[in-house]
Amino acid sequence: MAFLAGRYTATYNSLACGQTADGWRPSHQFFKRLITGDAWAQAPQDAVYQGAEFLIGGRLIEYDAAAVASAMWPYNATKWTMGVVGRTDVGSSLVKSLVLTAVAGTPAASTPATLTIPRAILQEGFPVELLFAPDLREVPLRFRAYPDSSTGVFATET
């Protein structure tokens, strides 16, 4: 058994994201259609696998980091504006690469050394809240990763 710890740096669209309050948290879930029938009423008898989703989030503590504005406002280069309604994320090339890299000399440096998510964008419905007060301004972000259309791969590790 091995205990792992170690900081990861991140870039979004090749721009440094800055420090996080407590790191990055990848998560995934599977979608299934449960099969039920009159033999067992609502008790699942089997399930049809219907894909998966991959999300990754963190709380940035460096508000002025270069990547923050583009991550917070992916549909328009100008902050605080609506952007073009009707665009698709992948088809309009709005998705950008999110790359996490383990800091050298930490136990995390080899497990994995990098996690590359080529198609990441702010998750729909995720409220990006900012604090305007005399305290540290944290920027919570959660990205949706879209799979590669030909391989189904969300991310790669090296």
Buried (B, 14 or more C-beta within 10 A) or exposed (E): EEEEEBBBBBBBBEBBBBBBEEBBEBEEEEEBEEEBEEEEEEEEEEEEEEEEBBBBBBBBBBBEBBBBBBBBBBBEEEEEEEEEEEEEBEEEEBBBEBBBBBEEEEEBBEEBBBBBBBBBBBBEEBEBEEEEEEEEEBBBBBBBBBBEEEEEEBBEEE
